[in-house]
């Protein structure tokens, strides 16, 4: 695992101190990550889940995409998910919803894994 990827994982541990962070080396310098539990809030049932993603070996000069959350998550208001949140995926052997929030400028500057996770959580919180 590349030093930058390891540093990103340490940043996640600081950002989410109460969460369990599971890592799996991808054999190419990157890693697969699952963080749990993560609070989603009262707009979702259940109100907490896991978040998973792949940090590529090119990090911090590559986007962390896509991001996954638990496949059992539903909106509390009963409205179904539509793109960019899609059902029917798996991540690390778990049923998952994919949250497609690409950062098209990733190759032009350094990315922070914590910022990406927080942006995805903020996006979910603001779903109309």
N, CA, C and O atoms as a GROMACS GRO file, in nm:
protein
  512
    1UNK      N    1   0.086  -0.118   0.000
    1UNK     CA    2   0.000   0.000   0.000
    1UNK      C    3   0.090   0.124   0.000
    1UNK      O    4   0.184   0.133   0.079
    2UNK      N    5   0.060   0.217  -0.089
    2UNK     CA    6   0.141   0.338  -0.098
    2UNK      C    7   0.127   0.423   0.028
    2UNK      O    8   0.026   0.419   0.097
    3UNK      N    9   0.230   0.499   0.056
    3UNK     CA   10   0.236   0.585   0.175
    3UNK      C   11   0.118   0.682   0.176
    3UNK      O   12   0.058   0.706   0.280
    4UNK      N   13   0.085   0.739   0.060
    4UNK     CA   14  -0.025   0.836   0.053
    4UNK      C   15  -0.158   0.772   0.088
    4UNK      O   16  -0.243   0.834   0.152
    5UNK      N   17  -0.177   0.648   0.046
    5UNK     CA   18  -0.301   0.576   0.077
    5UNK      C   19  -0.307   0.547   0.227
    5UNK      O   20  -0.411   0.566   0.289
    6UNK      N   21  -0.196   0.502   0.284
    6UNK     CA   22  -0.190   0.478   0.429
    6UNK      C   23  -0.219   0.605   0.507
    6UNK      O   24  -0.288   0.602   0.609
    7UNK      N   25  -0.166   0.717   0.460
    7UNK     CA   26  -0.190   0.846   0.527
    7UNK      C   27  -0.339   0.883   0.518
    7UNK      O   28  -0.396   0.936   0.613
    8UNK      N   29  -0.400   0.856   0.404
    8UNK     CA   30  -0.543   0.882   0.389
    8UNK      C   31  -0.626   0.799   0.485
    8UNK      O   32  -0.726   0.848   0.539
    9UNK      N   33  -0.586   0.675   0.506
    9UNK     CA   34  -0.657   0.587   0.600
    9UNK      C   35  -0.642   0.640   0.743
    9UNK      O   36  -0.737   0.638   0.821
   10UNK      N   37  -0.524   0.688   0.776
   10UNK     CA   38  -0.504   0.746   0.910
   10UNK      C   39  -0.590   0.870   0.928
   10UNK      O   40  -0.643   0.894   1.036
   11UNK      N   41  -0.604   0.951   0.822
   11UNK     CA   42  -0.693   1.068   0.828
   11UNK      C   43  -0.837   1.024   0.854
   11UNK      O   44  -0.909   1.089   0.930
   12UNK      N   45  -0.879   0.914   0.791
   12UNK     CA   46  -1.014   0.862   0.815
   12UNK      C   47  -1.032   0.821   0.960
   12UNK      O   48  -1.137   0.846   1.020
   13UNK      N   49  -0.931   0.757   1.018
   13UNK     CA   50  -0.938   0.714   1.159
   13UNK      C   51  -0.954   0.835   1.251
   13UNK      O   52  -1.024   0.828   1.352
   14UNK      N   53  -0.890   0.946   1.217
   14UNK     CA   54  -0.903   1.069   1.296
   14UNK      C   55  -1.040   1.133   1.276
   14UNK      O   56  -1.100   1.182   1.372
   15UNK      N   57  -1.089   1.132   1.154
   15UNK     CA   58  -1.219   1.193   1.122
   15UNK      C   59  -1.335   1.116   1.182
   15UNK      O   60  -1.434   1.175   1.225
   16UNK      N   61  -1.323   0.983   1.186
   16UNK     CA   62  -1.430   0.896   1.234
   16UNK      C   63  -1.378   0.808   1.348
   16UNK      O   64  -1.369   0.686   1.334
   17UNK      N   65  -1.344   0.869   1.463
   17UNK     CA   66  -1.278   0.794   1.572
   17UNK      C   67  -1.366   0.685   1.634
   17UNK      O   68  -1.312   0.588   1.688
   18UNK      N   69  -1.498   0.698   1.627
   18UNK     CA   70  -1.586   0.599   1.688
   18UNK      C   71  -1.619   0.484   1.593
   18UNK      O   72  -1.683   0.387   1.632
   19UNK      N   73  -1.576   0.494   1.469
   19UNK     CA   74  -1.608   0.394   1.367
   19UNK      C   75  -1.499   0.288   1.357
   19UNK      O   76  -1.382   0.313   1.388
   20UNK      N   77  -1.540   0.170   1.313
   20UNK     CA   78  -1.447   0.065   1.278
   20UNK      C   79  -1.411   0.083   1.131
   20UNK      O   80  -1.500   0.093   1.046
   21UNK      N   81  -1.283   0.088   1.100
   21UNK     CA   82  -1.239   0.105   0.962
   21UNK      C   83  -1.165  -0.021   0.920
   21UNK      O   84  -1.059  -0.054   0.972
   22UNK      N   85  -1.224  -0.091   0.823
   22UNK     CA   86  -1.166  -0.214   0.771
   22UNK      C   87  -1.096  -0.182   0.640
   22UNK      O   88  -1.151  -0.112   0.555
   23UNK      N   89  -0.975  -0.232   0.623
   23UNK     CA   90  -0.901  -0.207   0.500
   23UNK      C   91  -0.859  -0.340   0.438
   23UNK      O   92  -0.836  -0.439   0.507
   24UNK      N   93  -0.849  -0.338   0.306
   24UNK     CA   94  -0.797  -0.453   0.232
   24UNK      C   95  -0.709  -0.400   0.120
   24UNK      O   96  -0.756  -0.326   0.033
   25UNK      N   97  -0.583  -0.436   0.123
   25UNK     CA   98  -0.487  -0.395   0.022
   25UNK      C   99  -0.532  -0.446  -0.115
   25UNK      O  100  -0.574  -0.562  -0.127
   26UNK      N  101  -0.525  -0.362  -0.217
   26UNK     CA  102  -0.569  -0.405  -0.350
   26UNK      C  103  -0.457  -0.469  -0.432
   26UNK      O  104  -0.479  -0.513  -0.545
   27UNK      N  105  -0.336  -0.476  -0.376
   27UNK     CA  106  -0.223  -0.537  -0.445
   27UNK      C  107  -0.157  -0.448  -0.548
   27UNK      O  108  -0.063  -0.490  -0.614
   28UNK      N  109  -0.206  -0.324  -0.563
   28UNK     CA  110  -0.150  -0.232  -0.662
   28UNK      C  111  -0.112  -0.098  -0.599
   28UNK      O  112  -0.083  -0.002  -0.670
   29UNK      N  113  -0.114  -0.092  -0.467
   29UNK     CA  114  -0.079   0.033  -0.398
   29UNK      C  115  -0.198   0.103  -0.337
   29UNK      O  116  -0.180   0.197  -0.259
   30UNK      N  117  -0.318   0.060  -0.370
   30UNK     CA  118  -0.440   0.120  -0.315
   30UNK      C  119  -0.501   0.029  -0.210
   30UNK      O  120  -0.441  -0.069  -0.166
   31UNK      N  121  -0.625   0.063  -0.171
   31UNK     CA  122  -0.694  -0.016  -0.069
   31UNK      C  123  -0.844  -0.002  -0.080
   31UNK      O  124  -0.896   0.102  -0.122
   32UNK      N  125  -0.912  -0.108  -0.040
   32UNK     CA  126  -1.058  -0.107  -0.027
   32UNK      C  127  -1.089  -0.076   0.119
   32UNK      O  128  -1.027  -0.132   0.209
   33UNK      N  129  -1.184   0.012   0.142
   33UNK     CA  130  -1.214   0.063   0.275
   33UNK      C  131  -1.362   0.045   0.306
   33UNK      O  132  -1.447   0.068   0.220
   34UNK      N  133  -1.393   0.004   0.429
   34UNK     CA  134  -1.530   0.006   0.481
   34UNK      C  135  -1.525   0.074   0.617
   34UNK      O  136  -1.446   0.036   0.704
   35UNK      N  137  -1.610   0.175   0.635
   35UNK     CA  138  -1.621   0.249   0.761
   35UNK      C  139  -1.759   0.221   0.817
   35UNK      O  140  -1.860   0.237   0.748
   36UNK      N  141  -1.763   0.178   0.945
   36UNK     CA  142  -1.894   0.154   1.007
   36UNK      C  143  -1.886   0.163   1.159
   36UNK      O  144  -1.785   0.123   1.217
   37UNK      N  145  -1.988   0.213   1.222
   37UNK     CA  146  -2.110   0.271   1.164
   37UNK      C  147  -2.088   0.418   1.126
   37UNK      O  148  -2.003   0.487   1.182
   38UNK      N  149  -2.166   0.461   1.031
   38UNK     CA  150  -2.171   0.601   0.989
   38UNK      C  151  -2.316   0.647   1.004
   38UNK      O  152  -2.407   0.581   0.954
   39UNK      N  153  -2.336   0.758   1.071
   39UNK     CA  154  -2.471   0.812   1.091
   39UNK      C  155  -2.518   0.881   0.964
   39UNK      O  156  -2.448   0.965   0.908
   40UNK      N  157  -2.637   0.845   0.919
   40UNK     CA  158  -2.700   0.911   0.805
   40UNK      C  159  -2.807   1.010   0.849
   40UNK      O  160  -2.841   1.102   0.775
   41UNK      N  161  -2.860   0.991   0.968
   41UNK     CA  162  -2.962   1.080   1.019
   41UNK      C  163  -3.102   1.027   1.002
   41UNK      O  164  -3.124   0.919   0.945
   42UNK      N  165  -3.197   1.104   1.051
   42UNK     CA  166  -3.336   1.061   1.058
   42UNK      C  167  -3.407   1.055   0.922
   42UNK      O  168  -3.519   1.004   0.914
   43UNK      N  169  -3.346   1.105   0.817
   43UNK     CA  170  -3.408   1.099   0.685
   43UNK      C  171  -3.397   0.960   0.622
   43UNK      O  172  -3.452   0.935   0.515
   44UNK      N  173  -3.323   0.870   0.691
   44UNK     CA  174  -3.299   0.737   0.636
   44UNK      C  175  -3.331   0.629   0.738
   44UNK      O  176  -3.319   0.650   0.859
   45UNK      N  177  -3.371   0.514   0.687
   45UNK     CA  178  -3.397   0.397   0.771
   45UNK      C  179  -3.312   0.282   0.719
   45UNK      O  180  -3.321   0.250   0.601
   46UNK      N  181  -3.232   0.220   0.800
   46UNK     CA  182  -3.193   0.264   0.934
   46UNK      C  183  -3.113   0.394   0.927
   46UNK      O  184  -3.067   0.434   0.820
   47UNK      N  185  -3.097   0.458   1.041
   47UNK     CA  186  -3.033   0.590   1.047
   47UNK      C  187  -2.881   0.583   1.042
   47UNK      O  188  -2.814   0.686   1.033
   48UNK      N  189  -2.827   0.462   1.048
   48UNK     CA  190  -2.682   0.450   1.030
   48UNK      C  191  -2.651   0.330   0.943
   48UNK      O  192  -2.732   0.238   0.930
   49UNK      N  193  -2.532   0.332   0.884
   49UNK     CA  194  -2.494   0.229   0.788
   49UNK      C  195  -2.342   0.219   0.782
   49UNK      O  196  -2.272   0.269   0.871
   50UNK      N  197  -2.294   0.156   0.680
   50UNK     CA  198  -2.151   0.154   0.648
   50UNK      C  199  -2.130   0.234   0.520
   50UNK      O  200  -2.222   0.254   0.442
   51UNK      N  201  -2.007   0.279   0.500
   51UNK     CA  202  -1.966   0.348   0.378
   51UNK      C  203  -1.842   0.275   0.327
   51UNK      O  204  -1.750   0.248   0.404
   52UNK      N  205  -1.840   0.245   0.198
   52UNK     CA  206  -1.726   0.175   0.140
   52UNK      C  207  -1.681   0.237   0.009
   52UNK      O  208  -1.760   0.300  -0.062
   53UNK      N  209  -1.553   0.218  -0.022
   53UNK     CA  210  -1.496   0.276  -0.144
   53UNK      C  211  -1.356   0.220  -0.164
   53UNK      O  212  -1.301   0.154  -0.076
   54UNK      N  213  -1.301   0.248  -0.279
   54UNK     CA  214  -1.165   0.209  -0.313
   54UNK      C  215  -1.080   0.335  -0.322
   54UNK      O  216  -1.115   0.430  -0.391
   55UNK      N  217  -0.968   0.335  -0.251
   55UNK     CA  218  -0.870   0.442  -0.267
   55UNK      C  219  -0.768   0.391  -0.368
   55UNK      O  220  -0.694   0.297  -0.339
   56UNK      N  221  -0.762   0.450  -0.487
   56UNK     CA  222  -0.671   0.399  -0.589
   56UNK      C  223  -0.525   0.433  -0.558
   56UNK      O  224  -0.496   0.524  -0.480
   57UNK      N  225  -0.434   0.360  -0.620
   57UNK     CA  226  -0.291   0.382  -0.599
   57UNK      C  227  -0.248   0.523  -0.641
   57UNK      O  228  -0.147   0.573  -0.592
   58UNK      N  229  -0.323   0.587  -0.729
   58UNK     CA  230  -0.288   0.721  -0.776
   58UNK      C  231  -0.325   0.831  -0.675
   58UNK      O  232  -0.294   0.948  -0.696
   59UNK      N  233  -0.392   0.792  -0.567
   59UNK     CA  234  -0.430   0.888  -0.463
   59UNK      C  235  -0.306   0.962  -0.414
   59UNK      O  236  -0.203   0.898  -0.392
   60UNK      N  237  -0.312   1.090  -0.397
   60UNK     CA  238  -0.426   1.180  -0.393
   60UNK      C  239  -0.460   1.246  -0.526
   60UNK      O  240  -0.538   1.342  -0.530
   61UNK      N  241  -0.403   1.196  -0.636
   61UNK     CA  242  -0.429   1.256  -0.768
   61UNK      C  243  -0.532   1.178  -0.848
   61UNK      O  244  -0.529   1.180  -0.971
   62UNK      N  245  -0.622   1.110  -0.780
   62UNK     CA  246  -0.730   1.038  -0.846
   62UNK      C  247  -0.855   1.047  -0.761
   62UNK      O  248  -0.847   1.054  -0.638
   63UNK      N  249  -0.968   1.048  -0.826
   63UNK     CA  250  -1.094   1.056  -0.754
   63UNK      C  251  -1.125   0.923  -0.685
   63UNK      O  252  -1.088   0.816  -0.734
   64UNK      N  253  -1.191   0.931  -0.573
   64UNK     CA  254  -1.241   0.814  -0.503
   64UNK      C  255  -1.385   0.797  -0.550
   64UNK      O  256  -1.475   0.870  -0.508
   65UNK      N  257  -1.405   0.700  -0.638
   65UNK     CA  258  -1.533   0.686  -0.706
   65UNK      C  259  -1.551   0.541  -0.749
   65UNK      O  260  -1.457   0.479  -0.797
   66UNK      N  261  -1.670   0.486  -0.732
   66UNK     CA  262  -1.786   0.540  -0.661
   66UNK      C  263  -1.774   0.512  -0.512
   66UNK      O  264  -1.679   0.449  -0.465
   67UNK      N  265  -1.874   0.561  -0.440
   67UNK     CA  266  -1.885   0.536  -0.296
   67UNK      C  267  -2.012   0.453  -0.276
   67UNK      O  268  -2.112   0.473  -0.344
   68UNK      N  269  -2.006   0.360  -0.183
   68UNK     CA  270  -2.119   0.271  -0.157
   68UNK      C  271  -2.166   0.286  -0.013
   68UNK      O  272  -2.088   0.316   0.076
   69UNK      N  273  -2.296   0.264   0.006
   69UNK     CA  274  -2.355   0.258   0.140
   69UNK      C  275  -2.438   0.129   0.148
   69UNK      O  276  -2.462   0.063   0.046
   70UNK      N  277  -2.482   0.096   0.268
   70UNK     CA  278  -2.558  -0.028   0.287
   70UNK      C  279  -2.678  -0.040   0.196
   70UNK      O  280  -2.752   0.056   0.176
   71UNK      N  281  -2.697  -0.158   0.140
   71UNK     CA  282  -2.806  -0.184   0.047
   71UNK      C  283  -2.943  -0.185   0.112
   71UNK      O  284  -3.044  -0.184   0.041
   72UNK      N  285  -2.948  -0.188   0.245
   72UNK     CA  286  -3.077  -0.188   0.315
   72UNK      C  287  -3.128  -0.047   0.345
   72UNK      O  288  -3.236  -0.032   0.402
   73UNK      N  289  -3.054   0.055   0.309
   73UNK     CA  290  -3.094   0.193   0.339
   73UNK      C  291  -3.212   0.234   0.252
   73UNK      O  292  -3.214   0.209   0.131
   74UNK      N  293  -3.308   0.296   0.315
   74UNK     CA  294  -3.426   0.351   0.247
   74UNK      C  295  -3.451   0.491   0.298
   74UNK      O  296  -3.411   0.526   0.409
   75UNK      N  297  -3.516   0.570   0.218
   75UNK     CA  298  -3.555   0.704   0.264
   75UNK      C  299  -3.673   0.692   0.358
   75UNK      O  300  -3.767   0.617   0.330
   76UNK      N  301  -3.670   0.764   0.468
   76UNK     CA  302  -3.778   0.758   0.568
   76UNK      C  303  -3.909   0.813   0.511
   76UNK      O  304  -4.016   0.775   0.557
   77UNK      N  305  -3.902   0.902   0.411
   77UNK     CA  306  -4.023   0.959   0.352
   77UNK      C  307  -4.086   0.866   0.249
   77UNK      O  308  -4.191   0.900   0.193
   78UNK      N  309  -4.025   0.751   0.224
   78UNK     CA  310  -4.082   0.653   0.132
   78UNK      C  311  -4.049   0.678  -0.015
   78UNK      O  312  -4.083   0.595  -0.099
   79UNK      N  313  -3.986   0.788  -0.046
   79UNK     CA  314  -3.949   0.817  -0.185
   79UNK      C  315  -3.832   0.727  -0.225
   79UNK      O  316  -3.736   0.712  -0.149
   80UNK      N  317  -3.842   0.668  -0.342
   80UNK     CA  318  -3.735   0.579  -0.389
   80UNK      C  319  -3.612   0.657  -0.434
   80UNK      O  320  -3.621   0.774  -0.471
   81UNK      N  321  -3.500   0.591  -0.432
   81UNK     CA  322  -3.377   0.651  -0.481
   81UNK      C  323  -3.378   0.653  -0.633
   81UNK      O  324  -3.429   0.560  -0.697
   82UNK      N  325  -3.321   0.757  -0.689
   82UNK     CA  326  -3.299   0.767  -0.833
   82UNK      C  327  -3.153   0.810  -0.853
   82UNK      O  328  -3.088   0.856  -0.759
   83UNK      N  329  -3.104   0.793  -0.974
   83UNK     CA  330  -2.966   0.832  -1.004
   83UNK      C  331  -2.944   0.977  -0.958
   83UNK      O  332  -3.025   1.065  -0.984
   84UNK      N  333  -2.835   0.998  -0.890
   84UNK     CA  334  -2.711   0.922  -0.884
   84UNK      C  335  -2.700   0.822  -0.769
   84UNK      O  336  -2.591   0.774  -0.741
   85UNK      N  337  -2.809   0.790  -0.701
   85UNK     CA  338  -2.808   0.685  -0.599
   85UNK      C  339  -2.880   0.566  -0.660
   85UNK      O  340  -3.000   0.572  -0.686
   86UNK      N  341  -2.807   0.457  -0.681
   86UNK     CA  342  -2.866   0.343  -0.750
   86UNK      C  343  -2.852   0.215  -0.669
   86UNK      O  344  -2.755   0.194  -0.596
   87UNK      N  345  -2.954   0.130  -0.683
   87UNK     CA  346  -2.961   0.003  -0.610
   87UNK      C  347  -2.897  -0.109  -0.692
   87UNK      O  348  -2.861  -0.091  -0.808
   88UNK      N  349  -2.884  -0.224  -0.627
   88UNK     CA  350  -2.843  -0.344  -0.698
   88UNK      C  351  -2.693  -0.364  -0.713
   88UNK      O  352  -2.648  -0.434  -0.804
   89UNK      N  353  -2.614  -0.305  -0.626
   89UNK     CA  354  -2.469  -0.318  -0.633
   89UNK      C  355  -2.419  -0.400  -0.514
   89UNK      O  356  -2.492  -0.427  -0.420
   90UNK      N  357  -2.293  -0.438  -0.522
   90UNK     CA  358  -2.226  -0.501  -0.409
   90UNK      C  359  -2.090  -0.434  -0.391
   90UNK      O  360  -2.032  -0.382  -0.486
   91UNK      N  361  -2.043  -0.436  -0.267
   91UNK     CA  362  -1.909  -0.385  -0.237
   91UNK      C  363  -1.852  -0.471  -0.126
   91UNK      O  364  -1.913  -0.484  -0.020
   92UNK      N  365  -1.738  -0.530  -0.150
   92UNK     CA  366  -1.672  -0.616  -0.052
   92UNK      C  367  -1.767  -0.724   0.001
   92UNK      O  368  -1.768  -0.755   0.120
   93UNK      N  369  -1.846  -0.780  -0.091
   93UNK     CA  370  -1.936  -0.889  -0.056
   93UNK      C  371  -2.064  -0.846   0.013
   93UNK      O  372  -2.139  -0.931   0.062
   94UNK      N  373  -2.092  -0.718   0.018
   94UNK     CA  374  -2.212  -0.664   0.085
   94UNK      C  375  -2.306  -0.605  -0.019
   94UNK      O  376  -2.262  -0.544  -0.116
   95UNK      N  377  -2.435  -0.623   0.003
   95UNK     CA  378  -2.535  -0.555  -0.079
   95UNK      C  379  -2.518  -0.405  -0.057
   95UNK      O  380  -2.498  -0.361   0.056
   96UNK      N  381  -2.527  -0.328  -0.165
   96UNK     CA  382  -2.494  -0.186  -0.154
   96UNK      C  383  -2.578  -0.099  -0.248
   96UNK      O  384  -2.629  -0.144  -0.350
   97UNK      N  385  -2.589   0.026  -0.207
   97UNK     CA  386  -2.636   0.134  -0.293
   97UNK      C  387  -2.511   0.208  -0.340
   97UNK      O  388  -2.420   0.233  -0.261
   98UNK      N  389  -2.508   0.242  -0.466
   98UNK     CA  390  -2.395   0.319  -0.518
   98UNK      C  391  -2.434   0.465  -0.520
   98UNK      O  392  -2.540   0.502  -0.569
   99UNK      N  393  -2.347   0.548  -0.467
   99UNK     CA  394  -2.367   0.693  -0.467
   99UNK      C  395  -2.263   0.751  -0.563
   99UNK      O  396  -2.144   0.758  -0.530
  100UNK      N  397  -2.308   0.790  -0.681
  100UNK     CA  398  -2.218   0.837  -0.787
  100UNK      C  399  -2.199   0.987  -0.779
  100UNK      O  400  -2.280   1.065  -0.828
  101UNK      N  401  -2.092   1.026  -0.716
  101UNK     CA  402  -2.057   1.167  -0.704
  101UNK      C  403  -1.913   1.183  -0.749
  101UNK      O  404  -1.821   1.184  -0.667
  102UNK      N  405  -1.894   1.195  -0.878
  102UNK     CA  406  -1.759   1.204  -0.936
  102UNK      C  407  -1.705   1.346  -0.923
  102UNK      O  408  -1.778   1.444  -0.937
  103UNK      N  409  -1.577   1.354  -0.895
  103UNK     CA  410  -1.506   1.482  -0.894
  103UNK      C  411  -1.424   1.487  -1.022
  103UNK      O  412  -1.314   1.432  -1.028
  104UNK      N  413  -1.477   1.554  -1.122
  104UNK     CA  414  -1.411   1.554  -1.254
  104UNK      C  415  -1.280   1.632  -1.254
  104UNK      O  416  -1.202   1.620  -1.349
  105UNK      N  417  -1.254   1.710  -1.150
  105UNK     CA  418  -1.128   1.786  -1.142
  105UNK      C  419  -1.022   1.712  -1.062
  105UNK      O  420  -0.918   1.770  -1.032
  106UNK      N  421  -1.047   1.588  -1.026
  106UNK     CA  422  -0.956   1.514  -0.938
  106UNK      C  423  -0.814   1.506  -0.992
  106UNK      O  424  -0.718   1.516  -0.916
  107UNK      N  425  -0.800   1.487  -1.121
  107UNK     CA  426  -0.666   1.472  -1.177
  107UNK      C  427  -0.589   1.604  -1.177
  107UNK      O  428  -0.468   1.603  -1.200
  108UNK      N  429  -0.656   1.716  -1.152
  108UNK     CA  430  -0.590   1.846  -1.154
  108UNK      C  431  -0.542   1.892  -1.018
  108UNK      O  432  -0.476   1.996  -1.009
  109UNK      N  433  -0.571   1.819  -0.914
  109UNK     CA  434  -0.529   1.861  -0.781
  109UNK      C  435  -0.541   1.748  -0.682
  109UNK      O  436  -0.597   1.642  -0.712
  110UNK      N  437  -0.487   1.771  -0.567
  110UNK     CA  438  -0.486   1.669  -0.463
  110UNK      C  439  -0.625   1.651  -0.404
  110UNK      O  440  -0.696   1.747  -0.376
  111UNK      N  441  -0.663   1.524  -0.386
  111UNK     CA  442  -0.790   1.490  -0.325
  111UNK      C  443  -0.766   1.448  -0.180
  111UNK      O  444  -0.659   1.400  -0.146
  112UNK      N  445  -0.864   1.467  -0.098
  112UNK     CA  446  -0.858   1.419   0.041
  112UNK      C  447  -0.971   1.320   0.061
  112UNK      O  448  -1.087   1.352   0.036
  113UNK      N  449  -0.938   1.199   0.105
  113UNK     CA  450  -1.039   1.096   0.122
  113UNK      C  451  -1.146   1.138   0.221
  113UNK      O  452  -1.264   1.111   0.200
  114UNK      N  453  -1.107   1.204   0.331
  114UNK     CA  454  -1.207   1.249   0.429
  114UNK      C  455  -1.304   1.348   0.367
  114UNK      O  456  -1.425   1.341   0.391
  115UNK      N  457  -1.252   1.440   0.287
  115UNK     CA  458  -1.339   1.538   0.222
  115UNK      C  459  -1.438   1.469   0.129
  115UNK      O  460  -1.554   1.509   0.123
  116UNK      N  461  -1.394   1.367   0.057
  116UNK     CA  462  -1.484   1.295  -0.034
  116UNK      C  463  -1.597   1.228   0.042
  116UNK      O  464  -1.713   1.238   0.003
  117UNK      N  465  -1.564   1.159   0.152
  117UNK     CA  466  -1.667   1.090   0.230
  117UNK      C  467  -1.765   1.192   0.288
  117UNK      O  468  -1.886   1.171   0.283
  118UNK      N  469  -1.713   1.302   0.341
  118UNK     CA  470  -1.801   1.404   0.398
  118UNK      C  471  -1.889   1.469   0.292
  118UNK      O  472  -2.005   1.501   0.319
  119UNK      N  473  -1.836   1.488   0.172
  119UNK     CA  474  -1.917   1.544   0.062
  119UNK      C  475  -2.031   1.450   0.024
  119UNK      O  476  -2.142   1.495  -0.002
  120UNK      N  477  -2.003   1.320   0.021
  120UNK     CA  478  -2.108   1.223  -0.013
  120UNK      C  479  -2.215   1.222   0.096
  120UNK      O  480  -2.334   1.219   0.066
  121UNK      N  481  -2.173   1.225   0.223
  121UNK     CA  482  -2.270   1.228   0.333
  121UNK      C  483  -2.354   1.355   0.328
  121UNK      O  484  -2.474   1.352   0.354
  122UNK      N  485  -2.290   1.468   0.296
  122UNK     CA  486  -2.363   1.594   0.283
  122UNK      C  487  -2.463   1.587   0.167
  122UNK      O  488  -2.576   1.635   0.179
  123UNK      N  489  -2.422   1.528   0.055
  123UNK     CA  490  -2.510   1.511  -0.060
  123UNK      C  491  -2.635   1.431  -0.020
  123UNK      O  492  -2.747   1.469  -0.053
  124UNK      N  493  -2.614   1.320   0.051
  124UNK     CA  494  -2.728   1.238   0.094
  124UNK      C  495  -2.820   1.316   0.187
  124UNK      O  496  -2.942   1.305   0.177
  125UNK      N  497  -2.763   1.394   0.277
  125UNK     CA  498  -2.843   1.473   0.370
  125UNK      C  499  -2.929   1.575   0.300
  125UNK      O  500  -3.036   1.611   0.348
  126UNK      N  501  -2.882   1.623   0.185
  126UNK     CA  502  -2.953   1.729   0.111
  126UNK      C  503  -3.041   1.677  -0.004
  126UNK      O  504  -3.095   1.756  -0.080
  127UNK      N  505  -3.055   1.545  -0.016
  127UNK     CA  506  -3.140   1.494  -0.123
  127UNK      C  507  -3.278   1.557  -0.115
  127UNK      O  508  -3.338   1.565  -0.007
  128UNK      N  509  -3.330   1.603  -0.229
  128UNK     CA  510  -3.465   1.664  -0.226
  128UNK      C  511  -3.573   1.560  -0.200
  128UNK      O  512  -3.692   1.595  -0.194
   0.00000   0.00000   0.00000
